[in-house]
Amino acid sequence: MERARNVAVLIYEKVDLLDIAGPFDVFGVSSNWGKDFKVYTVGEEQKPVTTVSGLTILPKYSLDNCPLPDILIVPGGLGSRTEMNNAMITSWISHTAASAEIVLSVCTGALLLAKANLLDGLRVTTNRNAFELLREIAPPSATIVEDVRYIDNGKIVMSAGVTAGFDAALYVVARLFGEERALATASKIEYHWRKDEFTAALQQKDLFMIRKAQIEDLDAIQKLFVEAAQWIQLSKGFTQWREDSFNNAYLTTFINDQEVFVACQNGELIGCFSIQWHFEEIWGDLFHDDAGYVHRLVVSRKYKGEGFGSRFLAWSADYIKNKGKGWLRLDCMADNPTLNDYYRSLDFIHRGRYDGRGWSANLYEREIE
């Protein structure tokens, strides 16, 4: 990125001062005299807000005139418990996060991210005194991680309480410009950077995670589907998935309008699937609303036979169960006996067959225990 990244620090009534001042200074000091980061505050309105400790701050921008952030910092404080129910702010966070490169929550800023519907399928953390509240409002697919300074989900980075925001901000600087820049920044502000051992360990081993798909994943998802379509054509001699059907317009709608998930191994996107709840023609009279339909499931051919498909399905079963449903359903290419045998080995029950134009699919269900 040639221009300086915009770093917006959200402030509101009863925000914690260190939650905003720490990351603000980290990005400001590490900005290379403004060449790499442009840091500013934003409030719901351009009116003074008072921090928990009593300092009054006038935000530089309002939600209406704020420059589009590349990095959005969402701090915590006592006021977060009120502002998490402020639809104006949470809607703005949700909308802004869609185009941001990184969203960093500090302390109970996690509550606002939860209300902005940004935590599906993520590992999440917050101030140690707010875990119970976060459990109440976080989606069932989120995994709450305690005893960490910060945690990295890619776009969404979250820190524990107060000074952990310094550590998380330094971590983001290191991610973008290298550890040397972060260490130099910590030295300038005379702060001892407490690197998170859990996050470092996850980065050093083969990390497997499933998360909600983002529009930035479009190219990698497209590659997976095209690869699968080519394999079906070459190995089976017919077209079940047309390569040109996975164009940018279709995949943009797919990601934005459906519950689409991607699986990553050591940072590489290796699989994709959606979970659907509504009626689909393929199920016909077999449809019932006590199930989630795992659809468009694809695994990179590079990882064929390594058991990732079953891991996707186990994760999906938990997700569907947390939605209050009792069955997992899927379809399988009828002319692939090996894959059909695989699903039967996982105790899926054959419910029927759907015959499309030039292809057929077997329909399976499994009750979730």
C-alpha positions as CSV (number, residue, x, y, z in Angstrom):
1,M,0.0,0.0,0.0
2,E,1.7,3.2,-1.2
3,R,-0.4,5.7,0.7
4,A,-0.5,5.9,4.5
5,R,-3.0,3.5,6.1
6,N,-5.9,5.3,7.8
7,V,-6.1,4.2,11.4
8,A,-9.5,5.2,13.0
9,V,-9.8,5.0,16.8
10,L,-13.4,4.9,17.9
11,I,-14.3,6.9,21.0
12,Y,-17.5,7.1,23.0
13,E,-18.8,8.2,26.4
14,K,-17.1,6.3,29.3
15,V,-14.4,4.8,27.0
16,D,-11.2,3.7,28.8
17,L,-8.4,6.2,28.2
18,L,-5.6,3.7,27.9
19,D,-7.6,1.6,25.5
20,I,-7.5,4.5,23.0
21,A,-4.3,6.2,24.0
22,G,-2.1,3.1,23.9
23,P,-2.9,1.9,20.4
24,F,-3.1,5.6,19.2
25,D,0.4,6.2,20.3
26,V,1.8,2.9,19.0
27,F,0.5,3.5,15.5
28,G,1.4,7.2,15.7
29,V,5.0,6.6,16.8
30,S,5.5,3.7,14.3
31,S,4.1,5.7,11.4
32,N,7.4,6.8,10.0
33,W,6.5,10.5,10.4
34,G,3.1,9.9,9.0
35,K,4.2,8.1,5.9
36,D,2.8,4.7,6.9
37,F,-0.1,5.5,9.3
38,K,-2.6,8.4,9.6
39,V,-4.1,8.1,13.0
40,Y,-7.3,9.9,14.1
41,T,-10.3,9.6,16.4
42,V,-13.9,9.2,15.4
43,G,-17.1,9.5,17.5
44,E,-20.8,9.0,16.8
45,E,-20.9,12.8,16.6
46,Q,-18.2,15.5,16.7
47,K,-19.0,16.3,20.3
48,P,-16.8,15.9,23.4
49,V,-16.9,12.6,25.1
50,T,-15.6,11.9,28.6
51,T,-13.5,8.8,29.4
52,V,-14.0,6.6,32.4
53,S,-11.2,8.5,34.2
54,G,-12.7,11.9,33.5
55,L,-10.6,13.2,30.5
56,T,-12.7,15.0,27.9
57,I,-11.8,14.3,24.2
58,L,-13.2,15.9,21.1
59,P,-13.2,13.4,18.2
60,K,-11.7,14.6,15.0
61,Y,-14.4,13.0,12.9
62,S,-18.0,11.8,13.2
63,L,-19.3,8.6,11.8
64,D,-20.7,10.6,8.9
65,N,-17.5,12.3,7.8
66,C,-14.9,9.8,8.9
67,P,-12.3,8.9,6.2
68,L,-12.6,5.2,5.3
69,P,-10.3,3.3,7.7
70,D,-7.8,0.7,6.7
71,I,-7.4,-0.2,10.4
72,L,-10.3,0.3,12.8
73,I,-9.6,0.2,16.6
74,V,-12.6,-0.5,18.8
75,P,-11.7,0.2,22.5
76,G,-13.5,-0.8,25.6
77,G,-14.4,0.7,28.9
78,L,-17.6,0.9,31.1
79,G,-19.3,2.7,28.2
80,S,-19.0,-0.4,25.9
81,R,-21.8,-2.0,27.9
82,T,-24.1,0.8,26.8
83,E,-22.7,1.4,23.3
84,M,-23.0,-2.3,22.4
85,N,-26.7,-1.6,22.2
86,N,-26.3,1.5,20.1
87,A,-27.3,0.4,16.7
88,M,-25.8,3.5,15.0
89,I,-22.3,2.5,16.3
90,T,-22.5,-1.2,15.8
91,S,-23.9,-0.8,12.3
92,W,-21.1,1.6,11.4
93,I,-18.5,-0.9,12.8
94,S,-20.0,-3.7,10.8
95,H,-20.1,-1.6,7.6
96,T,-16.6,-0.2,8.1
97,A,-15.1,-3.6,8.9
98,A,-16.3,-5.0,5.6
99,S,-13.7,-2.8,3.8
100,A,-11.1,-2.5,6.5
101,E,-7.8,-4.4,6.3
102,I,-7.7,-5.0,10.1
103,V,-10.1,-4.5,12.9
104,L,-8.5,-4.4,16.4
105,S,-10.7,-4.6,19.5
106,V,-9.2,-3.7,22.9
107,C,-10.7,-4.9,26.1
108,T,-14.5,-4.9,26.1
109,G,-14.4,-3.4,22.6
110,A,-15.1,-7.1,21.9
111,L,-18.7,-6.6,23.0
112,L,-19.2,-4.1,20.2
113,L,-17.7,-6.5,17.7
114,A,-20.1,-9.2,18.9
115,K,-23.1,-6.9,18.4
116,A,-21.7,-5.9,15.0
117,N,-21.9,-9.6,14.0
118,L,-18.2,-9.9,13.3
119,L,-17.2,-12.9,15.5
120,D,-18.7,-15.9,13.7
121,G,-16.3,-18.8,13.8
122,L,-13.5,-16.8,15.4
123,R,-11.3,-17.2,18.5
124,V,-12.2,-14.3,20.7
125,T,-11.0,-12.6,23.9
126,T,-11.7,-9.6,26.1
127,N,-11.0,-8.2,29.5
128,R,-10.9,-11.0,32.1
129,N,-13.9,-9.4,33.9
130,A,-16.1,-9.5,30.9
131,F,-15.9,-13.1,29.7
132,E,-19.3,-14.1,31.0
133,L,-20.9,-11.1,29.2
134,L,-19.1,-12.0,26.0
135,R,-20.3,-15.6,26.3
136,E,-23.9,-14.3,26.5
137,I,-23.7,-12.3,23.2
138,A,-21.0,-14.0,21.1
139,P,-22.2,-16.4,18.4
140,P,-22.2,-20.1,19.2
141,S,-19.5,-20.6,16.6
142,A,-17.0,-18.4,18.4
143,T,-14.4,-19.9,20.7
144,I,-13.6,-17.8,23.8
145,V,-9.9,-17.9,24.7
146,E,-8.8,-16.8,28.1
147,D,-5.3,-16.0,29.5
148,V,-4.0,-14.4,26.3
149,R,-2.8,-10.9,25.7
150,Y,-4.2,-10.9,22.2
151,I,-5.3,-13.2,19.4
152,D,-5.1,-13.0,15.7
153,N,-7.9,-14.2,13.3
154,G,-6.6,-12.5,10.2
155,K,-8.8,-9.4,9.7
156,I,-10.0,-9.5,13.3
157,V,-7.4,-9.0,16.1
158,M,-8.6,-8.9,19.7
159,S,-6.8,-8.1,22.9
160,A,-7.4,-8.6,26.6
161,G,-7.9,-5.7,28.9
162,V,-6.4,-2.2,28.9
163,T,-2.5,-2.4,28.5
164,A,-2.9,-5.5,26.4
165,G,-4.1,-3.1,23.7
166,F,-0.5,-1.8,23.5
167,D,0.7,-5.3,22.9
168,A,-1.9,-6.1,20.3
169,A,-1.2,-2.8,18.5
170,L,2.6,-3.6,18.4
171,Y,1.7,-7.0,17.1
172,V,-0.3,-5.5,14.2
173,V,2.7,-3.1,13.4
174,A,5.0,-6.2,13.4
175,R,2.6,-8.0,11.1
176,L,2.5,-5.1,8.6
177,F,6.1,-3.8,8.8
178,G,8.1,-6.5,10.6
179,E,9.2,-7.1,14.2
180,E,12.1,-4.6,14.0
181,R,9.6,-1.7,13.5
182,A,7.5,-2.9,16.4
183,L,10.5,-3.3,18.8
184,A,11.7,0.2,17.8
185,T,8.3,1.6,18.5
186,A,8.2,-0.1,21.9
187,S,11.6,1.3,22.7
188,K,10.6,4.9,21.8
189,I,7.6,4.8,24.1
190,E,9.6,3.0,26.7
191,Y,7.2,0.1,26.9
192,H,8.1,-3.6,27.3
193,W,6.2,-5.4,24.6
194,R,4.6,-8.5,26.1
195,K,4.3,-10.8,23.1
196,D,1.5,-13.4,23.4
197,E,2.9,-16.9,23.6
198,F,-0.3,-18.5,22.6
199,T,-0.6,-16.5,19.4
200,A,3.1,-17.1,18.6
201,A,2.7,-20.8,19.2
202,L,-0.3,-20.9,16.8
203,Q,1.8,-19.2,14.2
204,Q,4.7,-21.7,14.5
205,K,2.7,-24.9,14.1
206,D,0.3,-26.1,11.6
207,L,-2.8,-24.2,12.5
208,F,-6.2,-25.4,11.4
209,M,-9.2,-23.1,11.7
210,I,-12.6,-22.6,10.2
211,R,-14.0,-19.1,9.9
212,K,-16.6,-17.1,8.2
213,A,-15.7,-16.3,4.6
214,Q,-14.8,-12.7,3.7
215,I,-14.9,-11.0,0.3
216,E,-11.1,-10.9,0.4
217,D,-11.2,-14.7,0.1
218,L,-13.0,-14.6,-3.2
219,D,-9.9,-15.4,-5.4
220,A,-8.9,-18.4,-3.2
221,I,-12.4,-19.7,-3.1
222,Q,-12.7,-19.4,-6.9
223,K,-9.5,-21.3,-7.3
224,L,-10.9,-24.2,-5.2
225,F,-14.1,-24.5,-7.1
226,V,-12.5,-24.2,-10.5
227,E,-10.0,-26.9,-9.5
228,A,-12.8,-29.2,-8.3
229,A,-14.9,-28.6,-11.5
230,Q,-11.8,-29.5,-13.6
231,W,-11.2,-32.6,-11.6
232,I,-14.8,-33.8,-12.0
233,Q,-14.7,-33.3,-15.7
234,L,-11.4,-35.0,-16.2
235,S,-11.9,-37.9,-13.8
236,K,-15.6,-38.6,-14.3
237,G,-16.2,-37.4,-17.9
238,F,-19.1,-35.1,-17.2
239,T,-19.8,-31.6,-16.0
240,Q,-21.4,-31.3,-12.6
241,W,-19.9,-27.9,-11.9
242,R,-19.2,-25.5,-14.8
243,E,-16.0,-23.5,-14.3
244,D,-17.5,-20.3,-15.7
245,S,-20.3,-20.5,-13.2
246,F,-17.9,-19.6,-10.4
247,N,-17.4,-16.0,-11.7
248,N,-16.8,-13.0,-9.5
249,A,-20.4,-11.9,-9.5
250,Y,-21.7,-15.3,-8.4
251,L,-19.1,-15.7,-5.7
252,T,-19.6,-12.2,-4.4
253,T,-23.3,-13.0,-3.9
254,F,-22.5,-16.4,-2.5
255,I,-20.2,-14.9,0.2
256,N,-22.4,-11.9,1.0
257,D,-25.8,-13.6,1.0
258,Q,-25.2,-17.1,2.4
259,E,-23.4,-18.5,5.4
260,V,-20.2,-19.4,3.8
261,F,-17.2,-20.8,5.7
262,V,-13.5,-21.4,4.7
263,A,-11.0,-23.7,6.3
264,C,-7.3,-22.6,6.6
265,Q,-4.3,-24.7,7.3
266,N,-1.2,-22.8,8.4
267,G,-2.6,-19.7,6.8
268,E,-3.5,-21.3,3.5
269,L,-7.2,-21.4,2.5
270,I,-7.8,-25.2,1.7
271,G,-11.5,-25.6,1.8
272,C,-14.9,-24.0,1.6
273,F,-18.5,-24.8,2.2
274,S,-21.8,-23.2,3.0
275,I,-24.6,-24.1,5.5
276,Q,-28.1,-23.5,4.3
277,W,-31.4,-23.6,6.2
278,H,-34.1,-22.9,3.6
279,F,-35.8,-25.1,1.1
280,E,-33.7,-26.3,-1.9
281,E,-35.2,-28.0,-5.0
282,I,-32.7,-30.8,-4.7
283,W,-34.4,-32.0,-1.5
284,G,-38.0,-31.8,-2.7
285,D,-40.4,-33.7,-0.4
286,L,-37.4,-34.8,1.8
287,F,-36.9,-31.3,3.1
288,H,-37.6,-30.5,6.7
289,D,-36.5,-27.6,8.8
290,D,-34.7,-29.5,11.6
291,A,-31.5,-29.7,9.6
292,G,-28.6,-27.6,8.2
293,Y,-27.6,-28.4,4.6
294,V,-23.8,-28.5,4.1
295,H,-23.5,-27.4,0.4
296,R,-20.7,-26.6,-2.0
297,L,-18.2,-28.5,0.1
298,V,-14.8,-28.5,-1.5
299,V,-11.3,-29.5,-0.3
300,S,-8.1,-28.6,-2.1
301,R,-6.8,-31.6,-4.1
302,K,-3.4,-30.8,-2.5
303,Y,-4.9,-32.1,0.8
304,K,-6.8,-35.1,-0.6
305,G,-7.0,-38.0,1.8
306,E,-5.8,-36.1,4.9
307,G,-9.1,-36.1,6.7
308,F,-10.0,-32.5,6.3
309,G,-13.5,-33.3,4.9
310,S,-14.5,-35.1,8.1
311,R,-13.1,-32.2,10.2
312,F,-15.3,-29.8,8.2
313,L,-18.3,-32.0,8.8
314,A,-17.6,-32.3,12.6
315,W,-17.3,-28.5,12.8
316,S,-20.6,-28.1,10.8
317,A,-22.4,-30.5,13.1
318,D,-21.5,-28.5,16.1
319,Y,-22.5,-25.3,14.4
320,I,-25.9,-26.7,13.3
321,K,-26.5,-28.1,16.8
322,N,-25.8,-24.7,18.3
323,K,-28.5,-23.3,15.9
324,G,-31.0,-25.7,17.6
325,K,-31.2,-28.1,14.7
326,G,-30.9,-31.9,15.0
327,W,-29.7,-33.1,11.6
328,L,-26.8,-32.5,9.2
329,R,-27.6,-33.1,5.5
330,L,-25.5,-33.1,2.4
331,D,-25.5,-34.3,-1.2
332,C,-22.9,-36.3,-3.0
333,M,-22.1,-36.9,-6.7
334,A,-23.9,-40.2,-7.5
335,D,-21.1,-41.3,-9.9
336,N,-18.4,-41.1,-7.3
337,P,-18.7,-44.5,-5.4
338,T,-15.6,-43.8,-3.3
339,L,-17.1,-40.6,-1.9
340,N,-20.5,-42.2,-1.3
341,D,-18.8,-45.1,0.6
342,Y,-17.0,-42.5,2.6
343,Y,-20.2,-40.7,3.7
344,R,-21.8,-44.0,4.6
345,S,-18.8,-44.9,6.7
346,L,-19.5,-41.7,8.6
347,D,-23.0,-43.0,9.4
348,F,-24.8,-40.8,6.9
349,I,-28.2,-42.3,5.9
350,H,-29.1,-42.4,2.2
351,R,-32.4,-40.6,1.8
352,G,-32.8,-40.4,-2.0
353,R,-31.4,-39.3,-5.3
354,Y,-31.7,-36.1,-7.4
355,D,-31.3,-36.3,-11.1
356,G,-30.2,-33.0,-12.7
357,R,-29.2,-32.3,-16.3
358,G,-26.3,-34.6,-17.1
359,W,-25.5,-35.3,-13.4
360,S,-27.1,-36.9,-10.4
361,A,-26.6,-36.6,-6.6
362,N,-27.3,-38.9,-3.7
363,L,-28.9,-37.2,-0.7
364,Y,-27.7,-38.0,2.8
365,E,-28.6,-37.1,6.4
366,R,-27.0,-37.8,9.8
367,E,-28.6,-37.1,13.2
368,I,-26.4,-35.0,15.4
369,E,-25.7,-36.5,18.7
